Amino acid sequence: MARKSHDDALGVAGAETVIGTGVIVVGNLASDSDIAIDGNLDGNIKAGGNVTIGINANVKGDVEGTNVSVAGNLTGNIKADGEASILETGHVKGNIRASGLAITSGGIFNGRSLMEVSSHLAPDDNSDSIKDVRGS
């Protein structure tokens, strides 16, 4: 049986940008792809892909990505085009705006949430199917 690597256990394997345990970053991070944090970050994150806040992470700043998963500590707002997930070890203090929200038993969320349909999934107001449903 294959053993999981240390990064796999932290949930950060496969990300193009990884801030590891023990690393301290002050400043904003931006990437067109995935970002995984398992260290300390005082700044905002903006990713074109997924954002993973690992079990050892402490992040103070806003996070934006396709899907955002939190297993560590986040003080800041989340904006996800897809799903925001708070895992059993995750703690989020801030607001969440996402298409979907999942909080695993044990996960802590202190804030407000707003669930929205992603713009690429939203129906066009002029579509025939909407007119039929409205009865006009």
N, CA, C and O of each residue as an XYZ file, in Angstrom:
544
protein
N       0.848     -1.175      0.000
C       0.000      0.000      0.000
C       0.894      1.239      0.000
O       1.861      1.317      0.758
N       0.564      2.194     -0.847
C       1.358      3.412     -0.945
C       1.086      4.307      0.255
O      -0.052      4.440      0.706
N       2.147      4.917      0.761
C       1.997      5.860      1.870
C       1.736      7.242      1.323
O       2.272      7.620      0.282
N       0.911      7.997      2.025
C       0.692      9.388      1.653
C       1.916     10.194      2.028
O       2.527      9.967      3.073
N       2.268     11.132      1.173
C       3.384     12.011      1.508
C       2.932     12.991      2.579
O       1.737     13.127      2.841
N       3.890     13.675      3.199
C       3.589     14.681      4.221
C       2.656     15.744      3.659
O       1.711     16.148      4.336
N       2.906     16.215      2.412
C       2.063     17.232      1.795
C       0.647     16.724      1.567
O      -0.308     17.481      1.742
N       0.484     15.447      1.176
C      -0.854     14.889      0.973
C      -1.646     14.916      2.272
O      -2.829     15.255      2.270
N      -1.009     14.566      3.375
C      -1.689     14.548      4.671
C      -2.149     15.944      5.070
O      -3.154     16.091      5.765
N      -1.423     16.964      4.638
C      -1.785     18.343      4.960
C      -2.814     18.907      3.989
O      -3.377     19.975      4.229
N      -3.062     18.192      2.890
C      -4.030     18.653      1.901
C      -3.489     19.706      0.966
O      -4.266     20.456      0.374
N      -2.170     19.788      0.810
C      -1.590     20.825     -0.032
C      -0.885     20.272     -1.272
O      -0.324     21.042     -2.051
N      -0.903     18.955     -1.466
C      -0.236     18.362     -2.627
C      -0.935     18.794     -3.912
O      -2.158     18.923     -3.942
N      -0.173     19.012     -4.953
C      -0.739     19.345     -6.249
C      -0.884     20.833     -6.503
O      -1.130     21.230     -7.642
N      -0.742     21.657     -5.502
C      -0.853     23.104     -5.698
C       0.428     23.627     -6.339
O       1.522     23.153     -6.031
N       0.289     24.597     -7.223
C       1.447     25.185     -7.878
C       2.244     26.065     -6.915
O       3.473     26.094     -6.972
N       1.549     26.779     -6.036
C       2.193     27.638     -5.052
C       1.899     27.086     -3.665
O       0.739     26.952     -3.275
N       2.968     26.763     -2.914
C       2.809     26.199     -1.576
C       3.635     27.013     -0.592
O       4.831     27.220     -0.799
N       2.997     27.472      0.477
C       3.682     28.119      1.590
C       3.663     27.100      2.719
O       2.612     26.832      3.302
N       4.821     26.532      3.029
C       4.908     25.414      3.965
C       4.882     25.810      5.424
O       4.957     26.986      5.778
N       4.772     24.784      6.265
C       4.773     24.951      7.718
C       6.041     25.680      8.152
O       7.135     25.373      7.678
N       5.891     26.634      9.042
C       7.043     27.377      9.554
C       7.398     28.606      8.741
O       8.200     29.428      9.183
N       6.810     28.746      7.549
C       7.089     29.910      6.704
C       6.143     31.039      7.091
O       4.948     30.821      7.290
N       6.691     32.251      7.197
C       5.894     33.441      7.514
C       5.965     34.392      6.328
O       7.048     34.771      5.884
N       4.792     34.773      5.819
C       4.724     35.695      4.686
C       3.864     36.884      5.089
O       2.762     36.721      5.613
N       4.382     38.081      4.836
C       3.615     39.302      5.040
C       3.492     39.954      3.670
O       4.482     40.391      3.082
N       2.258     40.013      3.171
C       2.007     40.556      1.844
C       0.957     39.732      1.137
O       0.550     38.677      1.623
N       0.522     40.213     -0.005
C      -0.536     39.549     -0.761
C       0.042     38.501     -1.696
O       1.160     38.643     -2.191
N      -0.743     37.427     -1.940
C      -0.366     36.380     -2.888
C      -1.370     36.367     -4.025
O      -2.573     36.482     -3.794
N      -0.884     36.227     -5.257
C      -1.755     36.114     -6.421
C      -1.178     35.069     -7.361
O       0.033     35.006     -7.571
N      -2.064     34.244     -7.930
C      -1.649     33.203     -8.858
C      -2.792     32.900     -9.811
O      -3.962     33.042     -9.455
N      -2.449     32.478    -11.032
C      -3.466     32.052    -11.988
C      -3.923     30.623    -11.713
O      -4.893     30.159    -12.311
N      -3.228     29.917    -10.808
C      -3.557     28.521    -10.526
C      -3.776     28.325     -9.034
O      -4.118     29.275     -8.329
N      -3.585     27.104     -8.543
C      -3.859     26.752     -7.149
C      -2.818     27.317     -6.187
O      -1.641     27.447     -6.524
N      -3.280     27.649     -4.978
C      -2.409     28.101     -3.899
C      -2.744     27.287     -2.655
O      -3.914     27.090     -2.325
N      -1.700     26.817     -1.968
C      -1.883     26.091     -0.708
C      -1.017     26.740      0.360
O       0.164     27.009      0.137
N      -1.606     26.988      1.509
C      -0.910     27.621      2.618
C      -0.930     26.658      3.801
O      -1.988     26.161      4.184
N       0.240     26.398      4.377
C       0.293     25.626      5.612
C       1.166     26.338      6.640
O       1.480     25.789      7.696
N       1.553     27.568      6.313
C       2.337     28.397      7.227
C       1.502     29.589      7.669
O       0.282     29.491      7.803
N       2.171     30.713      7.893
C       1.506     31.935      8.357
C       1.522     32.979      7.249
O       2.554     33.237      6.629
N       0.354     33.574      7.012
C       0.235     34.613      5.997
C      -0.558     35.769      6.564
O      -1.664     35.590      7.075
N       0.017     36.962      6.469
C      -0.679     38.189      6.823
C      -0.841     38.967      5.524
O       0.006     39.786      5.168
N      -1.934     38.702      4.824
C      -2.184     39.328      3.531
C      -3.299     38.598      2.816
O      -3.788     37.570      3.285
N      -3.696     39.136      1.677
C      -4.794     38.573      0.895
C      -4.290     37.529     -0.089
O      -3.128     37.543     -0.494
N      -5.195     36.613     -0.467
C      -4.889     35.587     -1.454
C      -5.898     35.712     -2.584
O      -7.103     35.786     -2.345
N      -5.397     35.737     -3.826
C      -6.268     35.735     -5.001
C      -5.722     34.694     -5.966
O      -4.619     34.833     -6.495
N      -6.519     33.638     -6.189
C      -6.078     32.545     -7.047
C      -7.068     32.314     -8.176
O      -8.280     32.424     -7.991
N      -6.535     31.992     -9.350
C      -7.371     31.599    -10.474
C      -7.844     30.168    -10.336
O      -8.740     29.734    -11.061
N      -7.245     29.426     -9.405
C      -7.620     28.041     -9.136
C      -8.123     27.907     -7.715
O      -8.724     28.828     -7.161
N      -7.871     26.746     -7.132
C      -8.327     26.453     -5.776
C      -7.366     26.990     -4.727
O      -6.168     27.126     -4.974
N      -7.909     27.295     -3.548
C      -7.098     27.738     -2.423
C      -7.302     26.746     -1.285
O      -8.434     26.441     -0.910
N      -6.195     26.245     -0.741
C      -6.239     25.334      0.397
C      -5.519     25.971      1.565
O      -4.337     26.303      1.473
N      -6.240     26.144      2.671
C      -5.651     26.625      3.915
C      -5.437     25.373      4.759
O      -6.390     24.817      5.306
N      -4.186     24.930      4.864
C      -3.857     23.668      5.519
C      -4.053     23.692      7.027
O      -4.294     24.740      7.626
N      -3.946     22.523      7.619
C      -4.223     22.328      9.041
C      -3.307     23.155      9.951
O      -3.717     23.528     11.051
N      -2.089     23.444      9.520
C      -1.142     24.219     10.330
C      -1.152     25.707     10.012
O      -0.384     26.467     10.601
N      -2.010     26.133      9.092
C      -1.996     27.508      8.603
C      -2.710     28.482      9.528
O      -3.690     28.144     10.192
N      -2.187     29.698      9.548
C      -2.822     30.847     10.186
C      -2.799     31.970      9.159
O      -1.739     32.507      8.838
N      -3.975     32.321      8.648
C      -4.074     33.337      7.605
C      -4.928     34.490      8.118
O      -6.025     34.287      8.639
N      -4.401     35.708      7.960
C      -5.142     36.932      8.276
C      -5.234     37.732      6.993
O      -4.291     38.424      6.610
N      -6.381     37.634      6.332
C      -6.592     38.330      5.072
C      -7.735     37.697      4.316
O      -8.224     36.632      4.693
N      -8.161     38.346      3.256
C      -9.256     37.844      2.435
C      -8.735     36.819      1.434
O      -7.596     36.901      0.973
N      -9.594     35.848      1.106
C      -9.222     34.750      0.216
C     -10.219     34.671     -0.925
O     -11.431     34.672     -0.707
N      -9.696     34.603     -2.154
C     -10.536     34.492     -3.342
C      -9.993     33.399     -4.240
O      -8.800     33.369     -4.540
N     -10.880     32.488     -4.676
C     -10.465     31.409     -5.562
C     -11.658     30.673     -6.127
O     -12.807     31.007     -5.836
N     -11.376     29.662     -6.939
C     -12.446     28.858     -7.514
C     -13.164     28.091     -6.413
O     -14.373     28.238     -6.235
N     -12.421     27.273     -5.674
C     -12.913     26.576     -4.485
C     -11.950     26.897     -3.359
O     -10.740     26.963     -3.576
N     -12.474     27.098     -2.160
C     -11.631     27.429     -1.011
C     -11.902     26.413      0.088
O     -13.046     26.209      0.494
N     -10.832     25.777      0.564
C     -10.936     24.771      1.622
C     -10.103     25.221      2.812
O      -8.938     25.589      2.660
N     -10.711     25.189      4.009
C     -10.018     25.655      5.207
C      -9.944     24.527      6.232
O     -10.963     24.049      6.731
N      -8.711     24.114      6.534
C      -8.466     23.123      7.588
C      -7.743     23.760      8.766
O      -7.648     23.159      9.836
N      -7.230     24.979      8.574
C      -6.515     25.714      9.620
C      -7.331     26.904     10.082
O      -8.557     26.834     10.163
N      -6.643     28.005     10.386
C      -7.292     29.213     10.906
C      -7.273     30.322      9.865
O      -6.230     30.640      9.293
N      -8.447     30.906      9.628
C      -8.571     32.025      8.701
C      -9.369     33.133      9.364
O     -10.503     32.929      9.798
N      -8.753     34.321      9.436
C      -9.462     35.520      9.872
C      -9.523     36.426      8.655
O      -8.553     37.104      8.316
N     -10.672     36.425      8.008
C     -10.848     37.188      6.782
C     -12.020     36.631      6.006
O     -12.594     35.608      6.381
N     -12.374     37.296      4.935
C     -13.523     36.911      4.122
C     -13.117     35.933      3.030
O     -11.977     35.937      2.565
N     -14.069     35.096      2.629
C     -13.863     34.147      1.543
C     -14.807     34.501      0.408
O     -15.990     34.761      0.628
N     -14.270     34.510     -0.825
C     -15.089     34.626     -2.028
C     -14.681     33.469     -2.930
O     -13.550     33.415     -3.414
N     -15.622     32.533     -3.154
C     -15.351     31.361     -3.983
C     -16.364     31.283     -5.110
O     -17.569     31.380     -4.876
N     -15.876     31.106     -6.342
C     -16.786     30.923     -7.474
C     -17.523     29.597     -7.343
O     -18.666     29.466     -7.779
N     -16.863     28.623     -6.743
C     -17.460     27.306     -6.526
C     -17.845     27.136     -5.074
O     -18.711     27.845     -4.562
N     -17.191     26.181     -4.404
C     -17.558     25.843     -3.026
C     -16.522     26.325     -2.018
O     -15.317     26.283     -2.267
N     -17.017     26.779     -0.887
C     -16.183     27.056      0.278
C     -16.401     25.908      1.256
O     -17.541     25.561      1.567
N     -15.310     25.319      1.738
C     -15.390     24.188      2.664
C     -14.614     24.489      3.924
O     -13.474     24.949      3.873
N     -15.245     24.225      5.064
C     -14.552     24.322      6.341
C     -14.487     22.905      6.888
O     -15.513     22.295      7.188
N     -13.278     22.394      7.013
C     -13.083     21.022      7.475
C     -13.151     20.944      8.990
O     -13.248     21.974      9.657
N     -13.101     19.741      9.540
C     -13.302     19.539     10.982
C     -12.292     20.272     11.855
O     -12.578     20.557     13.018
N     -11.116     20.584     11.314
C     -10.102     21.320     12.074
C     -10.084     22.802     11.704
O      -9.288     23.569     12.245
N     -10.962     23.204     10.778
C     -10.959     24.568     10.268
C     -11.700     25.548     11.149
O     -12.664     25.201     11.830
N     -11.224     26.786     11.118
C     -11.842     27.872     11.874
C     -11.836     29.120     11.001
O     -10.773     29.610     10.619
N     -13.015     29.632     10.687
C     -13.135     30.828      9.853
C     -13.859     31.907     10.640
O     -14.965     31.697     11.138
N     -13.217     33.064     10.745
C     -13.836     34.239     11.335
C     -13.891     35.292     10.240
O     -12.914     35.993      9.977
N     -15.063     35.389      9.605
C     -15.236     36.307      8.488
C     -16.440     35.886      7.681
O     -17.083     34.883      7.993
N     -16.749     36.638      6.653
C     -17.908     36.363      5.820
C     -17.526     35.486      4.634
O     -16.388     35.507      4.167
N     -18.508     34.709      4.155
C     -18.286     33.806      3.024
C     -19.309     34.110      1.939
O     -20.509     34.202      2.197
N     -18.801     34.264      0.715
C     -19.650     34.441     -0.468
C     -19.225     33.363     -1.453
O     -18.104     33.388     -1.961
N     -20.132     32.401     -1.729
C     -19.778     31.263     -2.571
C     -21.021     30.674     -3.211
O     -22.143     30.996     -2.822
N     -20.812     29.802     -4.205
C     -21.932     29.085     -4.817
C     -22.406     27.950     -3.925
O     -23.577     27.575     -3.964
N     -21.496     27.397     -3.115
C     -21.835     26.316     -2.193
C     -21.020     26.454     -0.925
O     -19.929     27.025     -0.931
N     -21.560     25.926      0.167
C     -20.865     25.995      1.449
C     -21.007     24.662      2.161
O     -22.112     24.141      2.313
N     -19.871     24.111      2.599
C     -19.874     22.855      3.354
C     -19.064     23.050      4.624
O     -17.925     23.515      4.584
N     -19.669     22.687      5.757
C     -18.967     22.765      7.037
C     -19.016     21.377      7.658
O     -20.083     20.876      8.016
N     -17.841     20.763      7.779
C     -17.743     19.437      8.378
C     -17.935     19.559      9.885
O     -17.546     20.563     10.482
N     -18.533     18.542     10.502
C     -18.725     18.531     11.948
C     -17.400     18.811     12.650
O     -16.396     18.150     12.385
N     -17.404     19.789     13.539
C     -16.193     20.217     14.232
C     -15.622     21.501     13.670
O     -14.898     22.213     14.365
N     -15.937     21.810     12.414
C     -15.489     23.057     11.812
C     -16.214     24.233     12.446
O     -17.372     24.115     12.847
N     -15.529     25.365     12.535
C     -16.099     26.544     13.193
C     -16.198     27.686     12.182
O     -15.228     28.008     11.496
N     -17.374     28.285     12.102
C     -17.621     29.420     11.213
C     -18.303     30.511     12.015
O     -19.386     30.311     12.565
N     -17.659     31.668     12.077
C     -18.204     32.811     12.790
C     -18.269     33.963     11.793
O     -17.274     34.648     11.554
N     -19.449     34.168     11.217
C     -19.615     35.216     10.226
C     -20.933     35.051      9.510
O     -21.833     34.368      9.997
N     -21.047     35.672      8.361
C     -22.254     35.593      7.547
C     -21.916     34.922      6.221
O     -20.793     35.018      5.726
N     -22.903     34.247      5.663
C     -22.683     33.616      4.370
C     -23.730     34.078      3.367
O     -24.875     34.360      3.720
N     -23.311     34.147      2.121
C     -24.187     34.471      1.009
C     -23.893     33.480     -0.094
O     -22.768     33.406     -0.590
N     -24.905     32.714     -0.480
C     -24.719     31.735     -1.546
C     -25.280     32.306     -2.833
O     -26.425     32.752     -2.891
N     -24.446     32.282     -3.867
C     -24.816     32.825     -5.168
C     -24.514     31.788     -6.241
O     -23.598     30.978     -6.104
N     -25.292     31.828     -7.297
C     -24.994     31.007     -8.457
C     -23.896     31.710     -9.236
O     -23.973     32.917     -9.466
N     -22.871     30.964     -9.644
C     -21.801     31.553    -10.447
C     -22.380     32.170    -11.701
O     -23.352     31.659    -12.259
N     -21.793     33.260    -12.146
C     -22.324     33.988    -13.299
C     -22.369     33.125    -14.555
O     -23.254     33.306    -15.391
N     -21.423     32.183    -14.704
C     -21.431     31.346    -15.902
C     -22.522     30.273    -15.838
O     -22.810     29.631    -16.848
N     -23.134     30.070    -14.662
C     -24.227     29.116    -14.521
C     -25.590     29.792    -14.478
O     -26.613     29.122    -14.622
N     -25.623     31.101    -14.282
C     -26.895     31.817    -14.144
C     -27.605     31.880    -15.488
O     -26.972     32.161    -16.507
N     -28.919     31.622    -15.507
C     -29.660     31.698    -16.762
C     -29.784     33.144    -17.233
O     -29.789     34.076    -16.429
N     -29.881     33.309    -18.517
C     -30.070     34.614    -19.135
C     -31.506     35.073    -18.875
O     -32.438     34.291    -19.065
N     -31.704     36.313    -18.449
C     -33.050     36.830    -18.149
C     -33.975     36.796    -19.354
O     -35.195     36.798    -19.185
N     -33.432     36.764    -20.567
C     -34.253     36.764    -21.772
C     -34.522     35.367    -22.301
O     -35.078     35.234    -23.391
N     -34.157     34.332    -21.585
C     -34.334     32.965    -22.084
C     -35.799     32.578    -22.089
O     -36.573     33.042    -21.251
N     -36.187     31.721    -23.040
C     -37.563     31.258    -23.172
C     -37.992     30.436    -21.972
O     -39.150     30.499    -21.561
N     -37.061     29.656    -21.397
C     -37.435     28.795    -20.261
C     -37.858     29.628    -19.056
O     -38.746     29.213    -18.310
N     -37.262     30.763    -18.853
C     -37.668     31.609    -17.742
C     -39.034     32.227    -18.023
O     -39.873     32.318    -17.127
N     -39.260     32.654    -19.275
C     -40.564     33.236    -19.626
C     -41.671     32.217    -19.441
O     -42.754     32.560    -18.967
N     -41.410     30.937    -19.817
C     -42.415     29.887    -19.657
C     -42.735     29.651    -18.198
O     -43.903     29.492    -17.843
N     -41.730     29.623    -17.347
C     -41.925     29.374    -15.931
C     -42.714     30.513    -15.305
O     -43.546     30.280    -14.428
N     -42.470     31.714    -15.733
C     -43.166     32.879    -15.191
C     -44.592     32.990    -15.713
O     -45.394     33.767    -15.194
N     -44.901     32.204    -16.748
C     -46.253     32.208    -17.297
C     -46.535     33.382    -18.202
O     -47.698     33.739    -18.390
N     -45.513     33.997    -18.771
C     -45.761     35.139    -19.670
C     -45.566     34.782    -21.106
O     -45.736     35.630    -21.982
